[in-house]
Amino acid sequence: DAGVTQSPTHLIKTRGQQVTLRCSPKSGHDTVSWYQQALGQGPQFIFQYYEEEERQRGNFPDRFSGHQFPNYSSELNVNALLLGDSALYLCASSNSDSLNQPQHFGDGTRLSIL
Amino acid sequence: RKEVEQDPGPFNVPEGATVAFNCTYSNSASQSFFWYRQDCRKEPKLLMSVYSSGNEDGRFTAQLNRASQYISLLIRDSKLSDSATYLCVVNKITGGGNKLTFGTGTQLKVEL
């Protein structure tokens, strides 16, 4: 039973570029949430997808967008990259029937902006 | 004020010690609560859920006080392998979805 998988593991980009990160949820989960974790901080909620729609959004600019596919996998897109976007990007999955339950995290994508 | 505030770290304790972490949250509409553990440069992993009645998992005991909006984690007989960052997490359900809010984490170092 595969857990949450994310790709790529590491990525290096330059300012102004665009990036797409990918996530496959744990088997049986239909909801995907994305978080940004800067060094020395706790993860910060970016947004959540369910039924291919954005259901919740945190305090992130429109440069951050996402998508969910019919197989529940998801993408996080960031445009016009800034140095401050350097962080660990975490994907978490859960089941919409159990929103009170904990979310399960993937290994994350470490994004470095030069 | 941050939505979730945790004890400042790091906590450096000898092996076998008992250590307690505290956390407060500001949103009284929060519905569920967790402690996650995060090792260096790894993803957060669920340690345990936290209930008002208190719950125990081996050497770990978690407690929630909804009236005070306060969450605690107690680790007894610390092991070297307990060294990690402990994240206090609050879950709020709204608008057909939910959102986890994390504290900044408390670093624990267990030493020989």
Chai-1 contact restraints between the chains, C-beta under 6 A:
chainA,res_idxA,chainB,res_idxB,connection_type,confidence,min_distance_angstrom,max_distance_angstrom,comment,restraint_id
A,Q41,B,T104,contact,1.0,0.0,6.0,A-B,restraint_1
A,G42,B,L87,contact,1.0,0.0,6.0,A-B,restraint_2
A,G42,B,F102,contact,1.0,0.0,6.0,A-B,restraint_3
A,G42,B,G103,contact,1.0,0.0,6.0,A-B,restraint_4
A,G42,B,T104,contact,1.0,0.0,6.0,A-B,restraint_5
A,G42,B,G105,contact,1.0,0.0,6.0,A-B,restraint_6
A,P43,B,F102,contact,1.0,0.0,6.0,A-B,restraint_7
A,F45,B,K99,contact,1.0,0.0,6.0,A-B,restraint_8
A,Q48,B,G97,contact,1.0,0.0,6.0,A-B,restraint_9
A,R55,B,G96,contact,1.0,0.0,6.0,A-B,restraint_10
A,R55,B,G97,contact,1.0,0.0,6.0,A-B,restraint_11
A,Q56,B,G97,contact,1.0,0.0,6.0,A-B,restraint_12
A,Q56,B,K99,contact,1.0,0.0,6.0,A-B,restraint_13
A,L99,B,I93,contact,1.0,0.0,6.0,A-B,restraint_14
A,L99,B,N98,contact,1.0,0.0,6.0,A-B,restraint_15
A,N100,B,Q31,contact,1.0,0.0,6.0,A-B,restraint_16
A,N100,B,S32,contact,1.0,0.0,6.0,A-B,restraint_17
A,P102,B,F34,contact,1.0,0.0,6.0,A-B,restraint_18
A,P102,B,L46,contact,1.0,0.0,6.0,A-B,restraint_19
A,F105,B,E43,contact,1.0,0.0,6.0,A-B,restraint_20
A,F105,B,P44,contact,1.0,0.0,6.0,A-B,restraint_21
A,D107,B,E43,contact,1.0,0.0,6.0,A-B,restraint_22
A,G108,B,E43,contact,1.0,0.0,6.0,A-B,restraint_23
